[in-house]
């Protein structure tokens, strides 16, 4: 090879080297075939879902750190009644909810109920069921508490908790809570609240159309009798000794 040809080839290599140094994205690191396979192989379990970050797991319930008194814990009790199996009876005065199993048995749940001036009684039916419900405070509540949000998306921080069962066309619900310390107390604006663990259990038993009997606070059931030798309970036979037929209280 002539000296002139060698100089020309060397000059071209220099030009290419300078051009490459001016374009850093053309200079790639040396990676072995094995390392490339590890670096670029897609993660088989990597998926993206808007639902995964926008909504909580509909089946997950946070652990309840609060230890409930025995009378507020979910338990099966003797409960003779003429009400059909599947009926819900709410004993407002004793902050207890009974889900009638039939055969003289019921599941008792501890609940939080309406505070002074906000308790109510009557017969309703479950008109709708919702998992992790959104909260739209009614206008009456906003009028009393103007600082409340107008809307809150469902989730662990929502006061309606993990599940809600809406009662007829009323503003009342049976729902969970983000504050289990309120169970067993007269604290709400009329709704019936359970721990999230308990409301999920009840929600899975209840169907739309379920009958719900809410007893007046002034006429609580005999708690000891329910646990030991309960008397018969029915919405048709319950009476307020001071006011006559139960129906007059609805």
C-alpha positions as CSV (number, residue, x, y, z in Angstrom):
1,X,0.0,0.0,0.0
2,X,1.3,3.4,-1.0
3,X,2.1,6.1,1.7
4,X,-0.5,8.4,0.1
5,X,-3.3,5.8,0.4
6,X,-2.4,5.1,4.0
7,X,-2.7,8.8,4.8
8,X,-6.1,9.0,3.1
9,X,-7.5,6.0,5.1
10,X,-6.1,7.4,8.3
11,X,-7.8,10.8,7.6
12,X,-11.2,9.2,7.0
13,X,-10.9,7.2,10.3
14,X,-10.1,10.5,12.1
15,X,-13.2,12.2,10.6
16,X,-15.4,9.3,11.6
17,X,-14.0,9.3,15.1
18,X,-14.6,13.0,15.5
19,X,-18.2,12.7,14.2
20,X,-18.9,9.9,16.6
21,X,-17.6,11.9,19.5
22,X,-19.9,14.7,18.6
23,X,-22.9,12.4,18.7
24,X,-22.8,10.7,22.1
25,X,-25.9,8.7,21.5
26,X,-24.1,6.7,18.8
27,X,-21.6,5.4,21.4
28,X,-23.1,2.4,23.0
29,X,-21.7,0.5,26.0
30,X,-20.5,-3.0,25.4
31,X,-23.0,-5.5,26.9
32,X,-22.7,-9.2,26.8
33,X,-25.5,-11.3,25.3
34,X,-26.3,-12.7,28.7
35,X,-26.5,-9.2,30.2
36,X,-28.7,-8.0,27.4
37,X,-31.1,-10.8,28.0
38,X,-31.3,-9.8,31.7
39,X,-31.6,-6.1,30.9
40,X,-34.3,-6.2,28.2
41,X,-36.4,-9.2,29.1
42,X,-39.9,-7.9,30.0
43,X,-41.1,-8.5,33.6
44,X,-43.8,-11.2,33.2
45,X,-45.9,-9.8,36.0
46,X,-45.6,-6.2,35.2
47,X,-49.1,-4.8,34.4
48,X,-50.7,-1.4,34.6
49,X,-54.2,-0.8,35.8
50,X,-55.9,2.5,36.6
51,X,-58.2,0.7,38.9
52,X,-55.3,-0.6,41.0
53,X,-54.4,2.9,42.0
54,X,-57.7,4.7,41.9
55,X,-59.9,2.3,44.0
56,X,-59.2,0.1,47.0
57,X,-59.4,-3.7,46.9
58,X,-63.1,-4.4,47.1
59,X,-62.4,-7.5,49.2
60,X,-59.8,-6.1,51.5
61,X,-60.6,-4.7,54.9
62,X,-58.0,-3.1,57.1
63,X,-57.4,-4.8,60.4
64,X,-59.4,-3.4,63.2
65,X,-57.0,-2.4,66.1
66,X,-59.8,-1.6,68.5
67,X,-60.8,-4.4,70.8
68,X,-64.6,-4.5,71.1
69,X,-66.4,-5.2,74.3
70,X,-68.0,-8.7,74.3
71,X,-71.5,-7.4,73.9
72,X,-70.5,-5.6,70.6
73,X,-68.7,-8.6,69.0
74,X,-70.3,-10.6,66.2
75,X,-71.8,-13.7,67.6
76,X,-74.7,-16.2,67.0
77,X,-77.4,-16.0,69.7
78,X,-80.8,-17.4,70.5
79,X,-83.4,-15.2,68.9
80,X,-86.9,-16.7,68.6
81,X,-89.0,-14.5,66.3
82,X,-91.8,-14.6,63.7
83,X,-89.7,-12.6,61.3
84,X,-88.5,-14.6,58.4
85,X,-84.9,-15.7,58.0
86,X,-82.9,-13.0,56.4
87,X,-84.6,-10.1,58.2
88,X,-82.6,-7.5,59.9
89,X,-83.7,-6.2,63.3
90,X,-82.0,-3.2,64.8
91,X,-82.2,-2.7,68.5
92,X,-81.4,1.0,68.7
93,X,-81.4,1.2,72.5
94,X,-78.8,-1.6,72.9
95,X,-76.8,-0.6,69.8
96,X,-77.2,-4.0,68.4
97,X,-78.2,-5.4,64.9
98,X,-79.6,-8.9,64.5
99,X,-79.6,-10.8,61.3
100,X,-82.2,-13.5,61.6
101,X,-81.0,-17.0,60.7
102,X,-84.2,-18.9,61.4
103,X,-84.6,-21.8,63.8
104,X,-84.6,-19.4,66.7
105,X,-81.1,-18.1,66.0
106,X,-79.6,-14.8,64.8
107,X,-76.2,-13.2,64.3
108,X,-75.8,-10.2,66.6
109,X,-73.5,-7.3,65.6
110,X,-72.5,-4.2,67.6
111,X,-73.5,-1.0,65.9
112,X,-73.3,2.8,66.2
113,X,-76.7,4.6,65.9
114,X,-78.2,8.1,65.8
115,X,-77.2,10.6,68.4
116,X,-79.8,12.4,70.6
117,X,-82.5,13.8,68.3
118,X,-81.4,11.7,65.3
119,X,-82.7,8.2,66.2
120,X,-85.6,6.8,64.3
121,X,-87.8,3.7,64.0
122,X,-89.7,2.0,61.4
123,X,-89.6,-0.7,58.7
124,X,-87.5,-0.3,55.5
125,X,-86.1,-2.5,52.8
126,X,-82.6,-2.7,51.4
127,X,-82.9,-0.8,48.1
128,X,-79.2,-0.8,47.0
129,X,-75.8,-2.3,48.0
130,X,-72.5,-0.7,47.3
131,X,-68.9,-1.7,47.9
132,X,-66.6,1.1,49.1
133,X,-69.3,3.7,48.6
134,X,-68.8,7.3,47.7
135,X,-70.2,9.8,50.2
136,X,-72.5,12.6,49.2
137,X,-73.5,14.4,52.4
138,X,-77.3,15.3,52.2
139,X,-78.2,18.9,52.2
140,X,-79.7,18.7,55.7
141,X,-76.3,17.5,57.0
142,X,-74.4,20.2,55.1
143,X,-76.8,22.9,56.5
144,X,-75.8,21.7,60.0
145,X,-72.2,21.2,59.3
146,X,-71.1,23.6,56.4
147,X,-67.5,22.5,56.6
148,X,-68.3,19.0,55.3
149,X,-67.0,18.1,51.8
150,X,-69.7,17.9,49.1
151,X,-68.2,14.7,47.9
152,X,-65.8,12.1,49.1
153,X,-64.7,9.1,47.0
154,X,-64.9,5.6,48.5
155,X,-61.9,4.3,50.3
156,X,-60.4,3.6,53.7
157,X,-60.8,7.2,54.8
158,X,-64.4,7.5,53.8
159,X,-66.8,7.6,56.8
160,X,-69.1,5.1,55.1
161,X,-66.4,2.5,55.3
162,X,-66.1,-0.7,53.2
163,X,-69.8,-1.3,52.4
164,X,-73.2,0.4,52.4
165,X,-76.7,-0.9,52.2
166,X,-79.2,1.8,51.4
167,X,-82.6,1.8,53.1
168,X,-85.5,2.5,50.8
169,X,-85.6,6.0,49.4
170,X,-84.5,7.5,52.7
171,X,-81.2,9.1,53.5
172,X,-80.3,6.3,55.9
173,X,-77.9,3.5,55.3
174,X,-76.4,0.5,57.1
175,X,-72.7,1.0,56.5
176,X,-69.1,0.6,57.7
177,X,-66.9,3.2,59.3
178,X,-63.4,4.7,59.3
179,X,-63.7,5.0,63.1
180,X,-64.5,1.7,64.9
181,X,-64.3,3.4,68.3
182,X,-67.8,4.8,67.5
183,X,-69.4,1.3,67.6
184,X,-71.7,1.0,70.6
185,X,-72.4,4.7,70.7
186,X,-75.1,7.2,69.8
187,X,-73.1,9.2,67.3
188,X,-74.6,9.3,63.8
189,X,-77.2,11.4,62.0
190,X,-79.4,8.3,61.9
191,X,-77.4,5.8,59.9
192,X,-76.5,2.5,61.4
193,X,-72.7,1.8,61.3
194,X,-70.7,-1.4,61.9
195,X,-67.0,-2.1,61.9
196,X,-65.7,-2.7,58.4
197,X,-65.1,-6.4,59.1
198,X,-68.7,-6.8,60.3
199,X,-70.3,-4.8,57.5
200,X,-68.6,-7.0,54.9
201,X,-69.9,-10.1,56.7
202,X,-73.5,-8.7,56.8
203,X,-73.2,-7.3,53.2
204,X,-72.4,-10.8,51.9
205,X,-75.5,-12.2,53.6
206,X,-78.0,-9.5,52.6
207,X,-79.9,-9.2,49.3
208,X,-81.7,-6.2,47.8
209,X,-85.2,-6.3,49.1
210,X,-84.2,-7.5,52.6
211,X,-86.6,-6.3,55.3
212,X,-85.1,-4.0,58.0
213,X,-86.9,-3.4,61.3
214,X,-85.6,-0.5,63.3
215,X,-86.8,-0.5,66.9
216,X,-87.3,2.8,68.8
217,X,-84.6,3.7,71.3
218,X,-87.2,4.0,74.1
219,X,-88.1,0.3,73.8
220,X,-84.8,-1.7,73.8
221,X,-84.9,-5.5,73.8
222,X,-83.8,-7.2,77.0
223,X,-80.1,-7.8,76.3
224,X,-79.7,-10.6,78.9
225,X,-82.8,-12.3,77.6
226,X,-81.4,-12.4,74.0
227,X,-78.3,-14.2,75.1
228,X,-79.9,-16.6,77.6
229,X,-83.7,-17.1,77.1
230,X,-84.9,-14.6,74.5
231,X,-88.5,-13.6,74.1
232,X,-90.2,-13.7,70.8
233,X,-89.7,-10.5,68.7
234,X,-91.7,-9.4,65.6
235,X,-92.4,-6.1,64.1
236,X,-96.1,-6.8,64.1
237,X,-96.2,-7.6,67.8
238,X,-93.8,-5.1,69.3
239,X,-95.5,-2.5,71.3
240,X,-94.6,0.6,73.2
241,X,-96.6,0.3,76.5
242,X,-97.0,4.1,76.6
243,X,-98.0,4.7,73.0
244,X,-99.9,1.6,71.8
245,X,-99.2,-0.3,68.7
246,X,-95.7,-0.3,67.2
247,X,-97.1,0.9,63.9
248,X,-98.0,4.2,65.5
249,X,-94.3,4.9,66.0
250,X,-93.4,4.4,62.3
